[in-house]
Amino acid sequence: MATIQEAMRPPHRLDDVPGWFPVLDQLLFEWFLNRQEAGGTRGDLLEVGVYMGKSAIFIGRHQQPGERYTVCDLFEGDAPDDANRAESTKSYSALTRRVFEDNYRSFHDELPRVLQGPSSLVPTEVEARSCRFVHIDASHLYEHVHGDIGAAHDLLLPDGIVVLDDFRSEHTPGVSIATWEAVLNRGLHPICLSTQKLYGTWGDPEPVQEALLAMARERSDCHLSVQEAAGHRIVRLKSKGMPAPVFPPSKHAVAAKASEASKTPEPTPTAVSAPAPAPAAPPARPAPRRGSRVRRVAVDLLPPVVTRAIRKARAARS
């Protein structure tokens, strides 16, 4: 995960954006949202609690034409009570709306609708029964989480998906109590659990659970277990080194790559050297004189007595 200091530099990859969004949850977000879209489900998207925007950026890629996408966070605004103010000061003092919006615009052309304030704003600003996917990752205080879950119930379509973050962390008992209270007393059906999030619905969980089980059983990088508890089938998933879903690079990465390509010098044309001159032909040997050759043949063929006479005559002339 990127640090806050690194976040001051424009992100090039989703993983450059600080935030707690494990690979398994990226896979599950992708799977649930893709399944809805493949099945023709249309509805709005909502995230309550965005931090620096990592999961919001991921969800934004799934906004379909005609759908509305709303995010809500205090950012640097005033908390509604002392407990929430202390929580925000301790954990989110570096968070500002500008940081979120800059990160989001790094990957998308347009911002979602941004509600700056407590999550209690959401029920009055988002239409009831309009959402297909709601991610709650805001306050960890029981009273706030209880209210956020109630809002999700009212805003979701009948088979919509709610994702509750930090339902099992040791430092967030308020989230745990509110989550399991919703399962036991408020009609929420758990679909699956990751190491960090509970995925649920107020609709029929069986069809989506069966499809999820089939997907998980086909993967060698996902540990799967199924338990029964209080009349609910609980599907537990855990990553075994799974890769993150492919996510497009940011505009900054694309611009940097184009800039680098423009700086690459063109290859210098290789000079074409003139062909080497052909080696000079060896000098022609002078043709032997015809008379000399005839005389040599005659000397070789005549009887020795005649040959000696000829040689004496030639010697006398010279």
Buried (B, 14 or more C-beta within 10 A) or exposed (E): EBEEEEBEEBBBBBBBBBBBBBBBBBBBBBBBBEBBEEEEBEBBBBBBBBBBBBBBBBBBBBBBEEBBBBBBBBBBEEBBEEBBEEBBEEEBEBBBBEBBBBBBBBBBEEBBEBBBBBBEBBBEEBEEEBBBBBBBBBBBBBEBBBBBBBBBBBBBBEBBBBBBBBBBBEEBEBBBBBBBBBBEEEEBBBBBBBEBBBBBBBBEBEEBBEBBBEBBEEBEEBEBEEEEEEEBBBBBBEBEEBEBBEBEBBBBBEEBEEEEEEEEEEEEEEEEEEEEEEEEEEEEEEEEEEEEEEEEEEEEEEEEEEBEEEEEEEEEEE
